[in-house]
């Protein structure tokens, strides 16, 4: 790859009543430029990741980035969308522009404001990321889709409630160290494992602690080609590889327990980077639901089908384990503002590799993996990032 992350910005995630989509976009765009040490006029292209689908009345939002600085006027700007992988779709679009040499510097912004939408409508908006012709009447909306997946996994491999609770507890514990996280509280295994008034069942075997959060927030990164990154003299993180694999939308057309698109994206990225999964220092993966993270362990090649729980039992994916997974707290603790999520994963991974992730820091991190997923393993994006020495 020929691109580096040279600037990052991130808002807190959560219920941000004082913000709008526009104010969030403007805030991170300005902060990312400052972090990169560049001016708006230095940017060749702008890519915005924004799912929307009804969360915001304002559409055509790529143009809102120009509100951050008059120097953006007349710059090419576009919006991309690929369900919950929208943020990574924006990042990968920026990489393509740099690879095509149509841009040397690309500003990538991801944003979503979800919490102003009435709760009853949120489920319907999110369910649009499923195949409505077959799945429109799924109880509990998109959580119901993953509840069905969890039911099938349990039927195939036995009750995995312990494993799901361990994933939730791990990610909430990690989230305490993330200054951007929506929930910075160590909930503990017992709370996550036990169904209660505060942790009710949501869909299938999934409880509230198994589900990611409805959130507002934004993140941004500045991408530059390698030569430009060197000239800037800023701490840089290089893309060793980037891969995207799109799978069928209907669940009925695939074995949903295999997350085959996820596996394919990982295989392509690792091969392109010339590394193995065990070479990575950490992984930020898409834990929209705890069952997703469990199956992703298997899809990325860490365990055979049905044996993902072993990684939790042996502590391999803990922050101090052989391969920490979601040292940021993941979507489970950090929150999941749809369009911002993939950009956030890249920004936080860059912080890790620059060695300034604070309480999230993984010791001696030099090579990181990012997996961002849209729908139920439909849009699958993997990035392999490396610290530039």
Secondary structure, DSSP 8 states (H G I E B T S, - for coil): --EEEEEEEE---B--TT--HHHHHHHHHHHHHHHHT--GGG--EEEEE---TTS-S---GGGGGGGG-GGGTT-EEEEE--GGGHHHHHHHHHHHHHHTTS-SEEEEEEEEE-TTS-HHHHHHHHHTTS-HHHHTT-TTHHHHHHHHHHHHHHHHH---HHHHHHHHHHHHHHHTT-TT-S------HHHHHS--SSS-EEETTEEGGGB----EEEEEEEEEEHHHHHHHTS--EEEEEEEEEE--SSGGGS-TTT-HHHHHHHHHHHHHHT--GGG-SEEE---SBHHHHHHHHHHTTSS-TT-THHHHHTTTTSTTSTTEE-TT-HHHHH---HHHHHHHHHHHHHHHHHT--GGG--TT--EEEEEEEETTTTEEEEEEEEE--
